[in-house]
């Protein structure tokens, strides 16, 4: 598996790694003090969570969602990480050309936050079934080679940060390298998986078309703690409804760029407006007059 150190990594090399294998490891992605603050923010919500009653998550798993409203540290330092966002901008930004009368106009849609989830997997948890996260957007893919890969094929990019040491024994994310190049109709094969084993503060970045899943926790007393988020294309519906999941007063505390990442922006040419205007007009109220910039 490709490995990078964010402080020195070149986004071009990360993108190359994702195109080749679908995933990569960032070592020392988050410092210990940041991890400590994130855990302080989310631990009360983990304690309050109830066992999942369906089949998607093992009952030993606890989750926290809506992290933009629960941990500014997570949102700013993980979602807002400069290297992660640069990779997302390069792979998920969409440019579209259409005629308005006789004028050919260009519209740009920037990536947006798709979801935020904390996973705490306790001892005794079984394997999560291998799956692709782009199934939520009905992404239909044809089989290709890495050399045939074109930017725009993928609809999302995920990031999984280890809050504690994650190993094959305690439930590290397993994924199938190269499965982002498979056709939609190709089923996963457990014999092909590798495990994203990480030290606290490391991160695993992955294209949403890769087969992956949480693994069984076969330890007696270890918690597998992972903080995750996905970005997606700006013209798609968000998996986690950020407008309902995150209280407006919490969104108002963020700077403009983060408000836009959360979803408070127009996807060009005209997607997502409120009263034919930028949604930040409804978000910021009277402050809008002073902070308003370009509609897009």
C-alpha positions as CSV (number, residue, x, y, z in Angstrom):
1,X,0.0,0.0,0.0
2,X,1.3,3.5,-0.8
3,X,2.3,5.6,2.2
4,X,2.7,9.3,2.6
5,X,3.6,11.9,5.2
6,X,1.3,14.9,4.8
7,X,3.9,17.4,5.7
8,X,6.0,16.5,2.6
9,X,3.5,14.7,0.3
10,X,2.9,15.9,-3.2
11,X,-0.8,15.9,-4.1
12,X,0.1,14.6,-7.6
13,X,1.7,11.5,-6.0
14,X,-1.3,10.9,-3.7
15,X,-3.7,11.1,-6.7
16,X,-1.4,8.7,-8.7
17,X,-1.6,6.3,-5.8
18,X,-5.4,6.5,-5.6
19,X,-5.7,6.0,-9.4
20,X,-3.5,2.9,-9.2
21,X,-4.8,1.2,-6.1
22,X,-7.8,3.1,-4.8
23,X,-6.3,3.8,-1.4
24,X,-3.3,5.0,0.5
25,X,-2.0,5.6,4.1
26,X,-1.1,9.0,5.5
27,X,1.3,8.6,8.4
28,X,1.2,11.1,11.3
29,X,-1.8,12.8,9.8
30,X,-3.1,14.2,13.1
31,X,-0.9,15.1,16.1
32,X,-1.7,13.5,19.6
33,X,-3.1,16.7,21.0
34,X,-5.6,17.0,18.2
35,X,-6.6,13.3,18.7
36,X,-7.1,13.9,22.4
37,X,-9.4,16.9,21.8
38,X,-11.5,15.0,19.2
39,X,-12.0,12.1,21.6
40,X,-12.9,14.5,24.4
41,X,-15.5,16.0,22.1
42,X,-17.1,12.7,20.9
43,X,-16.8,10.3,23.8
44,X,-20.0,11.4,25.5
45,X,-21.9,10.8,22.3
46,X,-20.3,7.3,21.9
47,X,-21.5,6.5,25.5
48,X,-25.0,7.6,24.6
49,X,-25.2,5.6,21.4
50,X,-27.3,2.4,21.2
51,X,-26.6,-0.9,19.4
52,X,-27.4,-1.0,15.7
53,X,-30.5,-3.2,15.1
54,X,-29.9,-3.9,11.4
55,X,-27.3,-5.9,9.6
56,X,-25.0,-3.1,8.3
57,X,-23.1,-2.5,11.6
58,X,-22.2,-5.2,14.2
59,X,-24.1,-4.5,17.5
60,X,-20.8,-4.0,19.2
61,X,-20.2,-0.9,17.2
62,X,-21.0,2.6,18.5
63,X,-21.3,5.6,16.2
64,X,-21.4,9.4,16.3
65,X,-22.6,11.4,13.3
66,X,-23.1,15.1,12.6
67,X,-19.5,15.9,13.7
68,X,-19.5,19.4,12.2
69,X,-21.9,20.2,15.1
70,X,-20.1,18.2,17.8
71,X,-16.3,18.7,17.2
72,X,-14.9,21.8,15.6
73,X,-11.5,20.2,16.0
74,X,-12.4,17.2,13.9
75,X,-14.1,19.4,11.3
76,X,-11.2,21.9,11.0
77,X,-8.3,19.5,11.4
78,X,-9.6,16.3,9.6
79,X,-12.2,17.5,7.1
80,X,-10.4,20.7,6.5
81,X,-6.9,19.2,6.2
82,X,-5.2,21.0,3.3
83,X,-3.7,17.8,1.6
84,X,-7.0,15.9,1.8
85,X,-9.0,18.9,0.4
86,X,-6.5,19.4,-2.4
87,X,-6.9,15.8,-3.5
88,X,-10.7,16.1,-3.3
89,X,-10.7,19.4,-5.3
90,X,-8.6,17.8,-8.0
91,X,-10.6,14.6,-8.3
92,X,-14.1,15.7,-7.5
93,X,-14.5,19.2,-8.9
94,X,-16.8,19.1,-12.0
95,X,-16.6,21.5,-14.9
96,X,-19.6,21.7,-17.3
97,X,-20.2,23.7,-20.4
98,X,-23.7,24.7,-21.7
99,X,-25.1,27.3,-24.1
100,X,-27.1,30.2,-22.8
101,X,-28.4,31.5,-26.1
102,X,-25.4,31.7,-28.3
103,X,-22.9,32.0,-25.5
104,X,-21.1,28.9,-24.3
105,X,-20.8,29.2,-20.5
106,X,-18.6,27.3,-18.0
107,X,-20.0,26.1,-14.7
108,X,-17.9,24.8,-11.9
109,X,-19.2,22.6,-9.1
110,X,-16.8,22.2,-6.1
111,X,-16.8,19.2,-3.7
112,X,-18.9,19.2,-0.5
113,X,-18.9,17.2,2.7
114,X,-20.8,14.0,2.3
115,X,-20.8,12.4,5.8
116,X,-19.0,12.3,9.1
117,X,-19.0,9.3,11.4
118,X,-17.0,8.0,14.4
119,X,-16.7,4.2,14.6
120,X,-16.0,2.5,17.9
121,X,-15.8,-1.2,17.4
122,X,-15.7,-3.3,20.5
123,X,-14.5,-6.9,21.2
124,X,-16.7,-9.6,19.6
125,X,-17.8,-7.6,16.6
126,X,-18.0,-9.5,13.4
127,X,-16.8,-8.5,9.9
128,X,-18.8,-5.8,8.2
129,X,-19.7,-6.9,4.7
130,X,-17.5,-5.5,1.9
131,X,-19.3,-2.8,0.1
132,X,-18.8,0.4,-2.0
133,X,-19.9,3.7,-0.6
134,X,-20.7,5.1,-4.1
135,X,-23.7,2.8,-4.2
136,X,-25.7,5.6,-2.5
137,X,-25.3,7.7,-5.7
138,X,-26.1,4.7,-8.0
139,X,-22.7,5.0,-9.6
140,X,-22.5,2.6,-12.6
141,X,-19.0,1.7,-13.6
142,X,-17.4,-0.3,-16.4
143,X,-14.2,-2.3,-15.9
144,X,-11.1,-0.4,-16.9
145,X,-7.4,-0.4,-16.3
146,X,-5.5,2.2,-14.2
147,X,-4.1,3.7,-17.4
148,X,-7.7,4.2,-18.7
149,X,-8.8,6.0,-15.5
150,X,-10.3,9.5,-16.1
151,X,-10.9,12.1,-13.4
152,X,-14.7,12.2,-12.8
153,X,-15.2,8.4,-12.6
154,X,-15.3,8.6,-8.8
155,X,-18.0,10.4,-6.9
156,X,-16.4,10.5,-3.4
157,X,-13.2,10.2,-1.4
158,X,-13.2,8.9,2.2
159,X,-10.8,9.6,5.0
160,X,-10.4,7.3,8.1
161,X,-8.3,8.6,11.0
162,X,-7.1,6.2,13.7
163,X,-8.1,7.4,17.1
164,X,-6.3,4.4,18.6
165,X,-4.0,1.8,17.2
166,X,-5.9,-0.2,14.6
167,X,-4.8,-3.7,13.7
168,X,-6.1,-6.7,11.8
169,X,-7.0,-8.2,15.2
170,X,-9.1,-5.3,16.5
171,X,-11.0,-4.4,13.4
172,X,-8.9,-2.3,11.0
173,X,-10.6,-1.4,7.8
174,X,-10.0,-3.9,5.1
175,X,-10.3,-3.0,1.4
176,X,-9.6,-4.5,-2.0
177,X,-6.8,-2.6,-3.8
178,X,-7.8,-2.0,-7.4
179,X,-11.5,-2.7,-6.9
180,X,-12.3,0.9,-8.0
181,X,-11.4,-0.3,-11.5
182,X,-14.0,-3.1,-11.5
183,X,-17.4,-3.0,-13.1
184,X,-20.4,-2.4,-10.9
185,X,-21.6,-6.0,-11.3
186,X,-18.3,-7.5,-10.0
187,X,-18.8,-8.9,-6.4
188,X,-16.1,-8.5,-3.7
189,X,-13.6,-11.3,-3.0
190,X,-12.5,-11.6,0.7
191,X,-9.3,-13.4,-0.5
192,X,-8.1,-10.1,-2.0
193,X,-8.4,-7.8,1.0
194,X,-5.6,-5.9,2.7
195,X,-5.9,-4.3,6.1
196,X,-5.4,-0.5,6.8
197,X,-3.4,-1.0,10.0
198,X,-2.5,2.3,11.6
199,X,-1.0,3.9,14.6
200,X,-2.9,6.7,16.4
201,X,-3.0,9.7,14.2
202,X,-2.5,7.9,10.9
203,X,-5.2,8.1,8.2
204,X,-6.4,5.9,5.4
205,X,-7.7,7.7,2.3
206,X,-9.8,5.8,-0.2
207,X,-11.9,6.3,-3.3
208,X,-15.6,5.6,-2.7
209,X,-15.8,3.0,-5.5
210,X,-13.4,0.7,-3.6
211,X,-14.8,-2.4,-1.8
212,X,-14.1,-2.1,1.9
213,X,-15.6,-2.8,5.4
214,X,-14.8,-2.7,9.0
215,X,-13.3,-6.0,10.3
216,X,-14.0,-8.3,13.2
217,X,-12.6,-7.3,16.6
218,X,-11.0,-10.5,17.9
219,X,-9.4,-9.0,20.9
220,X,-10.6,-9.3,24.5
221,X,-10.3,-5.7,25.5
222,X,-9.3,-3.4,22.6
223,X,-11.4,-0.6,21.1
224,X,-11.0,0.1,17.4
225,X,-11.7,3.9,17.3
226,X,-11.8,5.6,13.9
227,X,-12.9,9.1,12.9
228,X,-14.2,9.3,9.3
229,X,-15.6,11.6,6.7
230,X,-16.3,11.5,3.0
231,X,-16.4,14.3,0.4
232,X,-18.5,14.1,-2.7
233,X,-19.3,16.0,-5.9
234,X,-21.1,19.3,-5.2
235,X,-24.2,18.5,-7.4
236,X,-25.0,15.2,-5.6
237,X,-27.3,14.8,-2.6
238,X,-25.2,14.4,0.6
239,X,-25.4,11.1,2.4
240,X,-25.6,12.8,5.7
241,X,-28.1,15.7,5.5
242,X,-25.8,18.4,6.9
243,X,-28.6,21.0,7.0
244,X,-30.5,18.9,9.5
245,X,-27.6,17.1,11.2
246,X,-25.7,20.3,12.2
247,X,-27.4,23.1,14.1
248,X,-27.3,26.5,12.3
249,X,-25.7,28.2,15.3
250,X,-22.8,25.7,15.0
251,X,-22.4,26.3,11.2
252,X,-22.3,30.0,11.8
253,X,-19.2,29.6,14.0
254,X,-17.2,28.3,11.0
255,X,-15.3,30.5,8.5
256,X,-16.7,30.9,5.0
257,X,-14.6,28.2,3.4
258,X,-15.8,25.6,5.9
259,X,-19.4,26.7,5.6
260,X,-19.1,26.1,1.9
261,X,-17.6,22.7,2.4
262,X,-20.5,21.7,4.7
263,X,-22.8,22.6,1.8
264,X,-23.7,26.2,2.1
265,X,-22.8,27.3,-1.4
266,X,-24.4,27.2,-4.9
267,X,-23.2,24.5,-7.2
268,X,-22.9,26.3,-10.6
269,X,-24.9,27.2,-12.5
270,X,-28.0,27.3,-10.2
271,X,-28.1,24.4,-7.8
272,X,-28.8,24.9,-4.1
273,X,-30.0,28.6,-3.9
274,X,-32.4,30.1,-1.4
275,X,-34.6,32.8,-2.8
276,X,-32.5,32.8,-5.9
277,X,-29.4,33.7,-3.8
278,X,-26.5,32.1,-2.1
279,X,-27.8,29.9,0.8
280,X,-25.5,31.8,3.2
281,X,-28.0,34.6,3.0
282,X,-30.4,32.4,5.0
283,X,-27.6,31.1,7.2
284,X,-25.9,34.4,8.2
285,X,-28.9,36.8,8.3
286,X,-27.9,40.4,9.0
287,X,-24.2,39.5,8.8
288,X,-24.7,38.5,5.2
289,X,-24.5,42.2,4.1
290,X,-20.9,42.5,5.5
291,X,-19.6,39.0,4.4
292,X,-21.3,38.6,1.1
293,X,-19.0,37.9,-1.9
294,X,-19.6,36.3,-5.2
295,X,-22.7,34.1,-5.4
296,X,-20.5,31.1,-6.2
